[in-house]
Amino acid sequence: MWTRAELKTRAKSVLKVTYWKSFLVSIILAIVGGSGGGSSSMRARMGNETGANFLDEYNYSNGDFNGFGNEIPFDSIMDGEMLAYLLAVFGIIALIALLVGIALRIFLGYPLEMGGRKFFVQSSRYGADLNYLGYGFTKGNYLNIVKTMFFRDLYIFFWSLLLIIPGIIKSYSYSMVPYILADNPQMETDVAIQMSMNMTKGHKFNMWVLDLSFIGWYILGMIALGIGILFVLPYENATKAELYIELRKEAIESGLISAHDLVES
């Protein structure tokens, strides 16, 4: 059974040799790893509601409508239409930006994320090659990686609709998918997801505690004008790679998965 101390010790040992390459890869992973689509749509919705409230207050304060049947001047109508038009344009731009962000996450972010995970796993063997970042774009691998990673996130999203806790649990269950694809990018979607579930079975609580153990480092990074956070990322990513290596080893030894399945055909 793995321990946090063992994983972090191994990660530190690897980073002594590969730190600056790991730093660069971690920055790329941080850029492509987020989405925030839900919050963007919420901000757009709040913006529309705020605009509507503003119109009501504007008309009321100028005596355009006081509830007693006063007519609204033509200029006020035009001002209201112009503001509504501007809000509509802003909403369309926000929607386009959201869709572009999602597309970039899916078609660019997924392969880069998988390549980044492969880099950190190979770094554990002191084979830190930045070319691994492009591994997900290899012919014959790309479409399957995009499809599998998309369904992974889609399943997590559906579980999150039930309540936050099921979504968090499933995010840990499926967290090994990009690492598994790094070993075998041609693995079928359902097989990769099931294999991740098998690997993480009985480990999810300890994985959560492992994540909590980095909070102190991130707080220190925030104190250092926020820049310090960037220097914690390689440490966490290297530790997560060591976690995968350990979970893979334990799952193979216990017969939960087959080593043959992790070999690219």
N, C-alpha and C positions, 0 to 999 in steps of 0.2 A: 504493500500500500504506500503510495507516494505521500510526501509531506511538503508543505509550502517551503520550508527551509531548504530541502534538497533541490527543489525546482529552481529556486532563486539563486542558490549557490552555483548550479550549473549554468544558469543564464548569465550570471556575472562573469564566469570563466570564459564563456563564448564572447561576450561583449568586450572583453579585454583585447581581443584580436580583431573584432569586426565592428566596433562601435560606430564609426562614422558612416559606414555603408548601411548599418542597421538604422542609424538616425535618418538617413535619406529615405529609406524604404518606409519607415514609420510615418514620416511626414506625408508621403504619398498615400499610405493607407488611411491616415486621418482625413485627408481631403476627399477620398473616394468612398469612405466608409459610412457617411451620414446621408440623411435624406431630408427629414423635417417637413414632409409634404402636409401632414395633418395640421401643424401649427401655421403653415402658410395659408391654408384654406380658411383656418379660423381667423387669422388676421384680416384676410380679405372680407370675410363675412362681418367681422366687427367694424371694418372700415365702411361697408355699405350701411350698416345700422347707424354708425356715427354720422354719416353723411345725411341720412334721413332725419335724424334728430336735429341736426344743424339747420336743415331746411325749415322744419317746424318752428324752431326758435327764431329764425330769421324773419319768417312771415309774421309771426305773432308780435315780435318786438317792433316791427315797422307798421303795425296796424293794418296789414294786408288782410288778415283774417282774425277777427276777435270773437267769433262764435255768434255774432248777431246779424250775419248775412251781409257784411261789407264785401264789396267786390274787390278782387285782387287786381292791382294795376298790371298792365301789359308788360312793363319793364321788369316787374318782379317775376312774372311768369317766365320771361326770357332768361333772367338770371338763374332761376330754378332749373330750367331745361339745360342751360349751359353746365351748371354744376353736376346735374345728373349725367350729362354726356361725358364729362371729365371723369366722373366716378366709374362709368361703364368702361371707358378706355383704360383706366387704371386697373380695373378688374380683369379685362382681357389680357393686358400685359402681364399681370401677376399670374394668370392661368397659364399663359404661354411659357413664362419663366419656370413655373412649377413642372409643366410637362417636359420641358427641356432638361430640367434637373433630374427628373425621374429617368428619362431616356439615357442620360449620361451615366447615371448610377447603374442602370441595367447593362448597357452595351459596352461601357468602358470601365466602370467601377468593379463589376463582378470579376472579370478576368484579371484586373490588376490586384484585387484583393486576394484571389487565389494564388497569383504569382508571388505576392508578398508573403503569404503564409509558407509557400514552398521555399522561399529565400531563407526564412527563419529556421525552418526544419533542417534544411541543408547546412545552414550556418552552425548548427549543433555538431555537425561533422566537420566543421571548419572548411566548408565549401561555399563561402559567401560570394556568390556570383550574381551581380546585378542583372545579368541576362535572364535570370529566373522571373523577373517582373514581366517579361513578354511571353512567358511560357503559356499563359492562358489564351493567347492570340494565335497559337499554332493551328494550322489547318487540321481539321478533324477533331479538335478539342474545343474550339471556341463555342459553337452552338450548344453543345451539351453542358458546358460550364454555365453559360448564361441561363439555360433552361433550369438546371438543377438549383442554382443559387436563387433564381426567381421564385421557384416553388417553395424553397426553404423560407424565404421572407414572407411569401403569401400565406403559408401555413401559420407562421408566427403571428401574422396580422390577424388571421381568423381566430386563433386562440386568444389573442389579446382583446377581441371583441366581447368575449365571455366575461372576463374580469382581468385585471392587471396581473394577478398572481399566476394564472394559467399561462399567460403570455410569457412571463419571466421564466417559468419552469421549462416551457418548450424552447425558449431561446437557448437555454443551456443544453437541452437535449439535442438540438440541431447545430450546436456551435462547432462541432468537429467536421461539418460538411466541407468547408473550403480546404481543410487539411487533407481530408480523404481524397478530394478531387486533385489535390496536388500530387498525391501518390498515384492515382489512377483517374485522369481527367475524362476517360471514356465510360466510367461507371454509370449505370442507369440511375435516374433520379431517385426512385423509390428505394433502391438498394443502398445508395449513399446515405439517404436520410435514416433508414433503418439501422445501418451500421453505426451512424453517429449516436443514435438512441441506445444501441447496445453498449457502445464504448462508455457512455456517460452514466449508464445505469448504476445507481448506488454512489455516484460521485458528485451529483449536482449540488448538494449542500456544501461540500468541501470546495467546490469550484466557486460558489458564491462567496465563501469566506476568503478564498484566494483573491477574488476581486476586491473585497473590502480591505485587504491588507495593503492595497496601493493607494488608498484614500489619503493617508498621511503624507505620502510623497507628492500627491497632486496638490494638497493644501500648501505644502512648502513651495511647490512650483508656482502657485497663484500668488504667494507672498512676493516672489521674485518677479513682480510685474507681469505675471502670467507666462513669461517666456520659459520659465523653468519647467512648465508642463511638457514642453516639447522634448525635454531631455529625459523625461520619465517614460515616454512612449516606447523607446527601444527596450528598456528594462522589462516593461509589461509584455511586449510582443515576444521577446525572447523567452520569457517565463511561460507564456501560453504555448509556445512551440515545444518546450520541454514537457509541458503537461500532455500535449497530444502524443508525443513519443512514448510517454509512460502509459497513457491510457491504451494506446495501440498495443504495446507490449503485453499489458495485463489482459486485454481482451483476447489476444491470440493465444496466450498461455491457458486461459480459462475456456477456450473453445467457443467464445461468443462470436468471433469473426474468424475468417480464414485469411491467412497471409497471402494466399494465392489471389484473392479478390483485390488486394492492394497493389498488384503488379499490373502495369499498363500492358494491354494486349497489343 
